[in-house]
Amino acid sequence: QVHLVESGGGLVQPGGSLRLSCAASGSSYSINLMGWYRQAPGKQRELVALSNRGGSVTYAESVKGRFTFSRDNARNTVHLQMDGLKAEDTAVYYCRVTDIRGDYWGQGTQVTVSA
């Protein structure tokens, strides 16, 4: 069973920055997809940034140029550097990981952007 540990959420003012981290453990197989999704109140969960093992990253249009995704395959960790945060970025952010056996989600970390 894959276990995901997320960290880095919190409260920040508009224009501020936060860095989210997610560490995956427990997989006996190579991890393929790793990334971040978010879900705002009353809305569906949506992709923020997602990478395959080769390093290709897909970003949501709404975060391009503001968020930077990075991945360390040796440590099975991913980070999401979020700069220029806006009120509309407020959501619970979830880490997602896949391997050949399954699709795994973290518990989520709250990001609140408010003055």
WOSULNOR-V293332 format. One record per backbone hydrogen bond with DSSP energy under -0.5 kcal/mol. NH is the residue of the N-H (numbers start at 1). CO is the residue of the C=O. E is the energy in kcal/mol with one decimal. If there is no record, write none. Layout:
# WOSULNOR-V293332
((NH & CO & E) (NH & CO & E))
This chain:
# WOSULNOR-V293332
((3 & 25 & -3.3) (5 & 23 & -2.2) (6 & 4 & -0.5) (7 & 21 & -2.2) (10 & 110 & -1.2) (12 & 112 & -2.6) (15 & 85 & -3.5) (16 & 13 & -2.3) (18 & 82 & -2.1) (20 & 80 & -2.5) (21 & 7 & -2.7) (22 & 78 & -2.3) (23 & 5 & -2.2) (24 & 76 & -2.7) (25 & 3 & -2.2) (32 & 98 & -3.0) (34 & 51 & -2.1) (35 & 96 & -2.1) (36 & 49 & -3.2) (37 & 94 & -2.7) (38 & 46 & -2.4) (39 & 92 & -2.2) (43 & 40 & -2.3) (46 & 38 & -3.0) (48 & 36 & -2.6) (49 & 36 & -1.8) (50 & 58 & -2.1) (51 & 34 & -2.8) (52 & 56 & -1.6) (55 & 52 & -1.8) (58 & 50 & -2.9) (60 & 48 & -2.5) (63 & 60 & -1.6) (64 & 60 & -1.0) (64 & 61 & -0.5) (66 & 63 & -2.3) (67 & 63 & -2.4) (68 & 81 & -2.7) (70 & 79 & -2.2) (72 & 77 & -2.9) (73 & 71 & -0.5) (76 & 72 & -0.9) (77 & 72 & -1.8) (78 & 22 & -2.2) (79 & 70 & -2.5) (80 & 20 & -2.5) (81 & 68 & -3.0) (82 & 18 & -3.4) (82 & 80 & -0.7) (83 & 66 & -2.1) (83 & 81 & -0.6) (84 & 15 & -0.7) (85 & 16 & -2.3) (89 & 86 & -2.0) (90 & 87 & -1.8) (91 & 111 & -2.0) (92 & 39 & -2.3) (93 & 91 & -0.6) (93 & 109 & -3.0) (94 & 37 & -2.9) (96 & 35 & -2.6) (97 & 104 & -2.5) (98 & 33 & -2.3) (99 & 102 & -2.2) (102 & 99 & -0.5) (104 & 97 & -3.5) (106 & 95 & -2.5) (109 & 93 & -2.2) (111 & 91 & -2.7) (112 & 10 & -2.8) (114 & 12 & -2.1) (114 & 112 & -0.6))
